[in-house]
């Protein structure tokens, strides 16, 4: 029996392939639920959260529908913001120290 390959795929053949990577399907479902709850957050904040829970830039990019380079840039910007917040003295601490 000889089988021949169709020359043009049907629409149903063009479904996206399942994502590849280290994360299990349960991890991906949990990540999507988390992202849905982060409606008021920026893409950079979402990228950082995905990084913190262990997703690679490529995996995060697929979830956020962007490129790994954009995810890397977002993470870099978020790290810079965090470092700046850590070195900037908080208002209110000086007045509390003066009254003590």
N, C-alpha and C positions, 0 to 999 in steps of 0.2 A: 504494500500500500504506500503510495507516494503522496506526501502532503506538500501542498504549495503554500507559500506565504502570501498573504494579501499585500498588494502594493500600497494601498492607502488605509490607514487605520480608521475605525469608526470612532464616534465621539466617546463611546464608553471605554475604548481602549486608551484614551488620552487622560485617564485619571492620574493624579500626581502619585508618584511612588512614595511609599512610606519613608519617613525620615530615617536616616542612618546616623549612628553616633553611639555614645556611651550610655545615654539615658534610656531607661526602660519606658514602656508605654505608661505605666503608673506615674512615673516621674513627670512625663510630659503632660498628662491629664492634670496633675496637681499644679504644674507650672501655668497651664492655661487658666485654671480656676483662679490662681493668684493674680495673673495679669488682668483677668476680667474684673477683679475687685479693685484694681489700681486705675480706675477710670480717670481720676484727676491728676495722675502722675505723668511726668514727661517720659519720652522714649528713653532718655538717658537714665532716668531713675529706674525704669523697668530693666534696662540693660544691666545696670549695676546689681539689682536684686537677683537677676538670673545668674550673674557671675558669682554672687555670694553663695548661692545654693548649689553651685558646681557645674553649670552649663558652660560649654565652650562658646567662643565668639560665633562660630559657624552655627551651632545649635540655636543660640539666642537669635541670630539673624533670621533663621528660618521661622522661628516663632513670631518675631516682630515684623516679618516681611520686609527685610532690608538686607544689607550686605554685611559681611563680617568686619569690613573696614569701618563702616559706620558704627557698629557696636563697639569696636576697639576705641574709636574716637570718643564715643559717649562715655565709656568707662574711664578714659583718661580725664575727661572734663569733670566727671563726678569725683574722682580721686583728688583733683586739684581743689575743687570746692571744699571737700572734707578737710584737706590739709589747711586751707585758709581759715576755715571755721575753728579748727583746733588751735591755731596760733593767735587768733583774734580774741582779745579779752572780752568776756561777756559784760554787758552793762548791768549794773546792779550789784555786782560783787564788790566793787570799791566802796559803795555806800554801806553795804552790810559790814565790811571790815572796819570802816571808820566808826561805826556805832558800837562795835563789840569791845 
